[in-house]
Amino acid sequence: RQDIATEGAMAVLMNVPFYLQFLNWKLSCGTSDSILSKNLFILLRSVEMVAMLRVLCIIHVAVTIPHRWLAGNCSKLAEDDFGLYDMGRTVDLLEEAFLKIADDGRLILQEDFMMGIFGPIIAQVGRLKDYLKYMFEEKEAFSLGSRHDDDKYLPFDELIVQLFYPTADFIRE
């Protein structure tokens, strides 16, 4: 279940400012002289750590989410002419994409390239296309601590914007 690392990266990346604020408060109040707290603060401030989290998040939205859905639903996709044996195509598409990334690492930061890795399968399997549209464009969540409809937002939409067109300083850096 290596996909759990990419899934967890989303929460960490989007909450880095809050973690840093909390750790800074904790360390400045003298309530903790924990070497773990100090090291976590240093680690979360590093450009390399944020870059790694960004890449893991990109892999999650572009690869893990569609691949996980296909793996869980391939036995139900006969009407789309897709089944268990077609899962091998996903590996071929991934290999092709990651070989291109190995030649030009900048491709991993291009939304069209990354979100199009499974393009041929998405075009074939209408339910996958619908699922991805729902996840990335329609699925709403409440802001933390709120249950007011006015506080709903599109978490994956915001995440994808920050991954490919970052406005947050700590991600742009």
ROVEXLO-464609 format. One line per 5 residues: number of its first residue (from 1); for each residue y, x, z of N, C-alpha, C, O. Coordinates in nm, 3 decimals. Layout:
BEGIN
NUM	Y:X:Z:Y:X:Z:Y:X:Z:Y:X:Z; ...
//
This chain:
BEGIN
1	-0.119:0.082:0.000:0.000:0.000:0.000:0.125:0.086:0.000:0.212:0.071:0.085; 0.133:0.178:-0.098:0.250:0.263:-0.109:0.376:0.184:-0.140:0.487:0.235:-0.121; 0.363:0.060:-0.189:0.481:-0.018:-0.222:0.561:-0.058:-0.099:0.677:-0.098:-0.111; 0.503:-0.046:0.018:0.575:-0.079:0.141:0.691:0.018:0.164:0.793:-0.019:0.223; 0.677:0.142:0.116:0.786:0.239:0.130:0.906:0.200:0.044:1.020:0.212:0.087
6	0.878:0.151:-0.077:0.991:0.111:-0.161:1.056:-0.017:-0.107:1.177:-0.034:-0.116; 0.975:-0.106:-0.053:1.030:-0.229:0.003:1.116:-0.200:0.126:1.223:-0.258:0.142; 1.071:-0.112:0.210:1.147:-0.076:0.329:1.276:-0.003:0.298:1.373:-0.012:0.374; 1.278:0.068:0.186:1.399:0.142:0.148:1.517:0.050:0.124:1.632:0.088:0.148; 1.490:-0.071:0.076:1.600:-0.165:0.051:1.676:-0.197:0.179:1.799:-0.192:0.182
11	1.602:-0.228:0.283:1.666:-0.262:0.411:1.743:-0.144:0.467:1.853:-0.160:0.519; 1.685:-0.027:0.457:1.752:0.092:0.511:1.880:0.121:0.432:1.985:0.141:0.492; 1.870:0.122:0.299:1.988:0.154:0.218:2.103:0.058:0.244:2.217:0.101:0.264; 2.075:-0.071:0.243:2.184:-0.167:0.258:2.240:-0.171:0.400:2.348:-0.226:0.422; 2.168:-0.115:0.495:2.214:-0.117:0.634:2.261:0.019:0.684:2.293:0.032:0.802
16	2.265:0.120:0.598:2.308:0.253:0.641:2.441:0.249:0.715:2.451:0.310:0.822; 2.545:0.179:0.666:2.672:0.178:0.740:2.658:0.123:0.882:2.722:0.172:0.975; 2.574:0.021:0.899:2.555:-0.039:1.032:2.477:0.055:1.123:2.508:0.068:1.241; 2.375:0.121:1.068:2.298:0.219:1.147:2.388:0.332:1.193:2.383:0.374:1.309; 2.472:0.382:1.102:2.561:0.493:1.137:2.663:0.451:1.242:2.691:0.526:1.335
21	2.716:0.332:1.228:2.813:0.282:1.326:2.747:0.270:1.463:2.805:0.311:1.564; 2.626:0.216:1.467:2.555:0.202:1.594:2.522:0.338:1.654:2.545:0.361:1.773; 2.469:0.428:1.573:2.432:0.560:1.624:2.555:0.638:1.670:2.550:0.708:1.771; 2.665:0.626:1.597:2.788:0.693:1.637:2.836:0.639:1.772:2.875:0.716:1.860; 2.833:0.507:1.787:2.872:0.446:1.915:2.780:0.495:2.027:2.827:0.533:2.134
26	2.651:0.492:2.001:2.553:0.531:2.102:2.572:0.678:2.144:2.565:0.711:2.263; 2.595:0.763:2.047:2.612:0.906:2.077:2.747:0.933:2.142:2.757:1.019:2.229; 2.852:0.861:2.100:2.985:0.888:2.156:3.002:0.833:2.298:3.084:0.883:2.375; 2.924:0.731:2.332:2.932:0.673:2.466:2.858:0.758:2.568:2.873:0.739:2.689; 2.782:0.850:2.520:2.703:0.931:2.612:2.583:0.858:2.667:2.519:0.905:2.761
31	2.550:0.742:2.607:2.434:0.668:2.656:2.303:0.729:2.607:2.195:0.695:2.654; 2.316:0.819:2.511:2.194:0.882:2.459:2.223:1.025:2.421:2.319:1.052:2.348; 2.143:1.114:2.469:2.151:1.252:2.423:2.021:1.286:2.348:1.981:1.401:2.338; 1.959:1.181:2.296:1.832:1.194:2.227:1.847:1.277:2.101:1.934:1.251:2.018; 1.763:1.375:2.088:1.764:1.456:1.967:1.725:1.371:1.846:1.768:1.399:1.734
36	1.643:1.269:1.869:1.604:1.180:1.759:1.723:1.100:1.708:1.739:1.083:1.587; 1.807:1.052:1.798:1.926:0.977:1.757:2.022:1.067:1.680:2.077:1.027:1.578; 2.041:1.188:1.730:2.130:1.282:1.661:2.077:1.315:1.522:2.153:1.316:1.425; 1.949:1.342:1.513:1.891:1.377:1.383:1.891:1.260:1.286:1.912:1.279:1.166; 1.869:1.139:1.337:1.875:1.022:1.251:2.016:1.003:1.198:2.035:0.969:1.081
41	2.115:1.023:1.283:2.255:1.012:1.240:2.284:1.114:1.129:2.344:1.079:1.028; 2.241:1.237:1.149:2.263:1.342:1.048:2.190:1.308:0.919:2.244:1.323:0.810; 2.067:1.264:0.932:1.985:1.232:0.816:2.046:1.118:0.733:2.052:1.128:0.610; 2.089:1.012:0.800:2.144:0.897:0.728:2.280:0.927:0.664:2.324:0.854:0.576; 2.346:1.032:0.708:2.473:1.071:0.648:2.454:1.165:0.530:2.550:1.194:0.458
46	2.333:1.213:0.510:2.311:1.310:0.402:2.304:1.242:0.266:2.245:1.136:0.250; 2.367:1.306:0.170:2.369:1.255:0.033:2.227:1.248:-0.022:2.192:1.156:-0.096; 2.146:1.346:0.013:2.008:1.351:-0.037:1.926:1.231:0.011:1.847:1.176:-0.065; 1.945:1.193:0.136:1.870:1.079:0.190:1.912:0.950:0.123:1.827:0.868:0.088; 2.041:0.931:0.105:2.090:0.810:0.039:2.043:0.808:-0.107:2.007:0.702:-0.158
51	2.043:0.924:-0.173:1.994:0.930:-0.311:1.847:0.893:-0.318:1.805:0.821:-0.408; 1.768:0.942:-0.223:1.626:0.908:-0.221:1.607:0.758:-0.198:1.524:0.695:-0.265; 1.683:0.701:-0.105:1.673:0.557:-0.080:1.712:0.477:-0.204:1.650:0.375:-0.235; 1.814:0.523:-0.274:1.858:0.455:-0.396:1.747:0.457:-0.501:1.718:0.354:-0.562; 1.684:0.571:-0.521:1.575:0.582:-0.619:1.457:0.493:-0.578:1.399:0.425:-0.662
56	1.422:0.495:-0.450:1.312:0.409:-0.404:1.343:0.261:-0.425:1.254:0.183:-0.459; 1.468:0.222:-0.404:1.507:0.083:-0.427:1.500:0.047:-0.575:1.456:-0.063:-0.610; 1.543:0.138:-0.660:1.534:0.114:-0.804:1.389:0.095:-0.844:1.356:0.004:-0.920; 1.302:0.181:-0.794:1.160:0.168:-0.824:1.107:0.035:-0.772:1.022:-0.028:-0.835; 1.156:-0.008:-0.657:1.109:-0.135:-0.602:1.145:-0.253:-0.692:1.058:-0.334:-0.725
61	1.272:-0.263:-0.731:1.312:-0.379:-0.810:1.261:-0.372:-0.954:1.233:-0.475:-1.014; 1.250:-0.253:-1.009:1.211:-0.239:-1.149:1.060:-0.232:-1.170:1.010:-0.272:-1.274; 0.988:-0.180:-1.070:0.844:-0.156:-1.087:0.761:-0.238:-0.988:0.673:-0.314:-1.029; 0.787:-0.222:-0.860:0.701:-0.281:-0.758:0.700:-0.433:-0.764:0.593:-0.495:-0.762; 0.816:-0.495:-0.770:0.822:-0.642:-0.767:0.747:-0.703:-0.886:0.661:-0.789:-0.865
66	0.778:-0.663:-1.011:0.702:-0.724:-1.120:0.554:-0.686:-1.120:0.469:-0.769:-1.152; 0.524:-0.563:-1.084:0.383:-0.519:-1.085:0.303:-0.591:-0.977:0.189:-0.631:-1.001; 0.361:-0.607:-0.860:0.294:-0.679:-0.751:0.268:-0.824:-0.791:0.161:-0.879:-0.764; 0.368:-0.887:-0.854:0.351:-1.026:-0.896:0.238:-1.037:-0.998:0.153:-1.126:-0.989; 0.238:-0.948:-1.095:0.131:-0.950:-1.197:-0.006:-0.928:-1.134:-0.101:-0.998:-1.169
71	-0.017:-0.833:-1.043:-0.145:-0.805:-0.979:-0.194:-0.926:-0.901:-0.314:-0.954:-0.900; -0.105:-0.996:-0.836:-0.144:-1.112:-0.756:-0.170:-1.237:-0.837:-0.236:-1.329:-0.790; -0.117:-1.242:-0.959:-0.127:-1.365:-1.037:-0.203:-1.350:-1.169:-0.215:-1.447:-1.244; -0.253:-1.231:-1.200:-0.314:-1.211:-1.333:-0.434:-1.301:-1.357:-0.464:-1.331:-1.472; -0.502:-1.344:-1.253:-0.617:-1.433:-1.272:-0.575:-1.575:-1.310:-0.659:-1.656:-1.349
76	-0.446:-1.605:-1.298:-0.396:-1.740:-1.326:-0.314:-1.747:-1.455:-0.250:-1.848:-1.483; -0.316:-1.639:-1.534:-0.225:-1.630:-1.647:-0.295:-1.640:-1.783:-0.245:-1.588:-1.883; -0.408:-1.706:-1.787:-0.484:-1.718:-1.912:-0.403:-1.788:-2.021:-0.412:-1.752:-2.138; -0.324:-1.888:-1.983:-0.245:-1.960:-2.083:-0.137:-1.871:-2.145:-0.086:-1.901:-2.253; -0.102:-1.762:-2.078:-0.006:-1.664:-2.132:-0.079:-1.550:-2.203:-0.017:-1.451:-2.243
81	-0.211:-1.565:-2.217:-0.295:-1.462:-2.279:-0.280:-1.329:-2.205:-0.266:-1.223:-2.266; -0.286:-1.340:-2.071:-0.276:-1.222:-1.986:-0.381:-1.235:-1.877:-0.395:-1.340:-1.814; -0.455:-1.127:-1.855:-0.558:-1.130:-1.752:-0.577:-0.994:-1.688:-0.496:-0.903:-1.707; -0.683:-0.982:-1.613:-0.712:-0.861:-1.537:-0.713:-0.736:-1.626:-0.660:-0.631:-1.588; -0.774:-0.747:-1.742:-0.785:-0.629:-1.829:-0.649:-0.588:-1.886:-0.632:-0.474:-1.928
86	-0.555:-0.680:-1.888:-0.421:-0.648:-1.938:-0.339:-0.568:-1.836:-0.234:-0.514:-1.871; -0.386:-0.560:-1.714:-0.314:-0.480:-1.614:-0.308:-0.332:-1.654:-0.219:-0.259:-1.611; -0.403:-0.290:-1.736:-0.399:-0.153:-1.788:-0.274:-0.127:-1.871:-0.224:-0.015:-1.875; -0.224:-0.232:-1.938:-0.098:-0.217:-2.014:0.018:-0.180:-1.924:0.107:-0.106:-1.964; 0.016:-0.233:-1.801:0.126:-0.199:-1.709:0.127:-0.050:-1.679:0.233:0.011:-1.670
91	0.008:0.007:-1.665:-0.001:0.151:-1.639:0.050:0.230:-1.760:0.119:0.331:-1.744; 0.015:0.185:-1.880:0.063:0.252:-2.001:0.215:0.246:-2.010:0.279:0.345:-2.043; 0.273:0.129:-1.981:0.418:0.114:-1.984:0.486:0.202:-1.879:0.589:0.264:-1.905; 0.425:0.208:-1.761:0.480:0.294:-1.655:0.472:0.441:-1.694:0.568:0.516:-1.676; 0.359:0.482:-1.749:0.345:0.622:-1.790:0.450:0.658:-1.896:0.515:0.762:-1.887
96	0.465:0.572:-1.993:0.563:0.596:-2.100:0.705:0.608:-2.042:0.780:0.699:-2.077; 0.740:0.516:-1.953:0.874:0.517:-1.894:0.896:0.641:-1.809:1.001:0.705:-1.819; 0.800:0.675:-1.725:0.820:0.788:-1.634:0.813:0.922:-1.706:0.870:1.020:-1.657; 0.746:0.930:-1.820:0.751:1.051:-1.901:0.892:1.068:-1.960:0.944:1.180:-1.968; 0.953:0.957:-2.000:1.091:0.963:-2.048:1.186:1.006:-1.935:1.278:1.085:-1.957
101	1.162:0.953:-1.816:1.245:0.990:-1.701:1.227:1.138:-1.668:1.323:1.205:-1.630; 1.106:1.187:-1.681:1.080:1.330:-1.654:1.161:1.417:-1.750:1.205:1.525:-1.713; 1.180:1.370:-1.874:1.259:1.445:-1.972:1.409:1.430:-1.948:1.486:1.523:-1.971; 1.450:1.312:-1.903:1.592:1.285:-1.878:1.605:1.201:-1.752:1.596:1.078:-1.756; 1.627:1.267:-1.639:1.632:1.201:-1.509:1.741:1.097:-1.496:1.734:1.010:-1.409
106	1.844:1.103:-1.582:1.953:1.005:-1.574:1.907:0.865:-1.610:1.973:0.767:-1.575; 1.793:0.854:-1.679:1.743:0.722:-1.717:1.713:0.634:-1.597:1.723:0.512:-1.606; 1.677:0.694:-1.485:1.642:0.613:-1.367:1.764:0.538:-1.313:1.749:0.442:-1.238; 1.883:0.581:-1.351:2.005:0.514:-1.306:2.059:0.415:-1.409:2.167:0.359:-1.390; 1.984:0.393:-1.517:2.028:0.300:-1.622:1.954:0.168:-1.607:1.832:0.160:-1.621
111	2.031:0.065:-1.578:1.971:-0.066:-1.551:1.887:-0.117:-1.668:1.775:-0.164:-1.647; 1.939:-0.109:-1.791:1.865:-0.161:-1.905:1.730:-0.092:-1.921:1.629:-0.157:-1.949; 1.728:0.038:-1.901:1.602:0.111:-1.915:1.504:0.073:-1.805:1.389:0.037:-1.832; 1.549:0.081:-1.681:1.458:0.058:-1.568:1.411:-0.087:-1.561:1.292:-0.112:-1.540; 1.501:-0.181:-1.577:1.463:-0.321:-1.567:1.387:-0.368:-1.691:1.333:-0.478:-1.693
116	1.382:-0.283:-1.793:1.309:-0.317:-1.915:1.173:-0.252:-1.927:1.107:-0.265:-2.030; 1.129:-0.181:-1.824:1.000:-0.112:-1.831:0.888:-0.208:-1.867:0.805:-0.177:-1.953; 0.885:-0.325:-1.805:0.780:-0.423:-1.833:0.826:-0.527:-1.935:0.770:-0.637:-1.941; 0.927:-0.494:-2.014:0.983:-0.587:-2.111:0.881:-0.658:-2.199:0.888:-0.780:-2.213; 0.786:-0.585:-2.260:0.688:-0.654:-2.346:0.603:-0.756:-2.269:0.568:-0.862:-2.322
121	0.570:-0.724:-2.146:0.489:-0.818:-2.067:0.574:-0.935:-2.019:0.527:-1.049:-2.017; 0.698:-0.909:-1.982:0.789:-1.016:-1.940:0.810:-1.115:-2.055:0.816:-1.236:-2.033; 0.822:-1.062:-2.177:0.840:-1.149:-2.294:0.715:-1.234:-2.318:0.725:-1.347:-2.367; 0.599:-1.181:-2.285:0.472:-1.252:-2.308:0.443:-1.353:-2.198:0.395:-1.463:-2.226; 0.470:-1.317:-2.074:0.432:-1.400:-1.958:0.555:-1.473:-1.908:0.636:-1.419:-1.832
126	0.568:-1.598:-1.951:0.686:-1.678:-1.915:0.704:-1.697:-1.766:0.817:-1.699:-1.717; 0.594:-1.712:-1.694:0.606:-1.732:-1.549:0.658:-1.608:-1.479:0.728:-1.619:-1.378; 0.625:-1.489:-1.529:0.682:-1.366:-1.472:0.832:-1.362:-1.498:0.910:-1.326:-1.409; 0.872:-1.397:-1.618:1.014:-1.401:-1.651:1.088:-1.497:-1.558:1.195:-1.465:-1.507; 1.029:-1.615:-1.536:1.091:-1.713:-1.447:1.099:-1.661:-1.304:1.199:-1.680:-1.235
131	0.992:-1.595:-1.259:0.989:-1.540:-1.123:1.098:-1.435:-1.105:1.170:-1.437:-1.005; 1.110:-1.345:-1.200:1.211:-1.238:-1.189:1.352:-1.296:-1.195:1.441:-1.249:-1.125; 1.372:-1.398:-1.278:1.503:-1.463:-1.284:1.535:-1.526:-1.148:1.647:-1.514:-1.097; 1.437:-1.593:-1.090:1.457:-1.652:-0.957:1.490:-1.544:-0.855:1.588:-1.556:-0.781; 1.408:-1.439:-0.849:1.427:-1.335:-0.747:1.563:-1.267:-0.758:1.632:-1.247:-0.658
136	1.601:-1.231:-0.880:1.719:-1.149:-0.899:1.848:-1.226:-0.923:1.957:-1.171:-0.906; 1.838:-1.354:-0.962:1.960:-1.427:-0.996:1.980:-1.556:-0.918:2.091:-1.610:-0.916; 1.873:-1.608:-0.853:1.886:-1.739:-0.790:1.850:-1.742:-0.642:1.904:-1.824:-0.568; 1.762:-1.655:-0.597:1.716:-1.658:-0.458:1.830:-1.623:-0.364:1.890:-1.516:-0.371; 1.859:-1.717:-0.275:1.970:-1.700:-0.182:1.918:-1.668:-0.042:1.804:-1.697:-0.006
141	2.005:-1.607:0.034:1.975:-1.577:0.174:2.102:-1.602:0.255:2.213:-1.600:0.201; 2.083:-1.627:0.383:2.198:-1.644:0.472:2.245:-1.508:0.520:2.166:-1.416:0.538; 2.376:-1.498:0.542:2.429:-1.380:0.608:2.371:-1.374:0.749:2.337:-1.477:0.807; 2.358:-1.257:0.802:2.298:-1.239:0.933:2.368:-1.323:1.038:2.490:-1.316:1.054; 2.289:-1.402:1.109:2.341:-1.483:1.219:2.404:-1.614:1.178:2.457:-1.685:1.263
146	2.399:-1.647:1.051:2.464:-1.770:1.005:2.362:-1.863:0.941:2.260:-1.819:0.886; 2.390:-1.991:0.948:2.310:-2.091:0.878:2.401:-2.185:0.799:2.361:-2.296:0.763; 2.523:-2.141:0.773:2.619:-2.220:0.695:2.597:-2.193:0.547:2.583:-2.078:0.505; 2.594:-2.299:0.469:2.573:-2.284:0.325:2.680:-2.195:0.260:2.654:-2.130:0.159; 2.799:-2.194:0.318:2.907:-2.111:0.264:2.877:-1.961:0.279:2.934:-1.879:0.208
151	2.788:-1.927:0.370:2.757:-1.787:0.397:2.636:-1.736:0.318:2.592:-1.623:0.339; 2.583:-1.817:0.229:2.470:-1.773:0.148:2.516:-1.672:0.043:2.630:-1.678:-0.005; 2.427:-1.581:0.010:2.456:-1.483:-0.094:2.327:-1.450:-0.167:2.219:-1.492:-0.125; 2.338:-1.376:-0.275:2.222:-1.337:-0.356:2.187:-1.191:-0.324:2.246:-1.100:-0.381; 2.092:-1.169:-0.232:2.067:-1.032:-0.186:2.020:-0.936:-0.295:2.065:-0.822:-0.300
156	1.930:-0.980:-0.382:1.882:-0.888:-0.486:1.988:-0.862:-0.591:1.996:-0.752:-0.645; 2.070:-0.962:-0.621:2.180:-0.943:-0.715:2.276:-0.836:-0.661:2.317:-0.746:-0.734; 2.310:-0.848:-0.534:2.400:-0.749:-0.473:2.335:-0.611:-0.468:2.402:-0.510:-0.491; 2.207:-0.607:-0.437:2.136:-0.480:-0.433:2.136:-0.414:-0.569:2.164:-0.294:-0.580; 2.104:-0.489:-0.674:2.098:-0.432:-0.809:2.235:-0.380:-0.852:2.243:-0.276:-0.917
161	2.340:-0.450:-0.817:2.475:-0.402:-0.848:2.499:-0.267:-0.779:2.550:-0.174:-0.841; 2.462:-0.257:-0.652:2.484:-0.132:-0.579:2.395:-0.018:-0.630:2.431:0.099:-0.621; 2.279:-0.052:-0.684:2.189:0.051:-0.734:2.236:0.109:-0.867:2.233:0.231:-0.887; 2.280:0.022:-0.957:2.315:0.069:-1.091:2.465:0.083:-1.115:2.506:0.158:-1.204; 2.546:0.013:-1.039:2.692:0.018:-1.052:2.754:0.024:-0.912:2.828:-0.067:-0.874
166	2.725:0.128:-0.836:2.763:0.129:-0.694:2.913:0.124:-0.671:2.992:0.192:-0.737; 2.950:0.041:-0.575:3.088:0.035:-0.529:3.099:0.090:-0.388:3.207:0.133:-0.346; 2.989:0.090:-0.314:2.991:0.145:-0.178:3.004:0.298:-0.188:2.929:0.363:-0.259; 3.100:0.352:-0.114:3.127:0.495:-0.120:3.004:0.580:-0.089:2.979:0.679:-0.157; 2.927:0.541:0.013:2.814:0.624:0.053:2.705:0.626:-0.054:2.628:0.722:-0.059
171	2.697:0.525:-0.138:2.600:0.525:-0.248:2.656:0.598:-0.368:2.585:0.676:-0.432; 2.781:0.574:-0.400:2.844:0.643:-0.514:2.841:0.794:-0.498:2.823:0.868:-0.595; 2.859:0.838:-0.375:2.860:0.982:-0.345:2.733:1.048:-0.392:2.716:1.169:-0.376
//
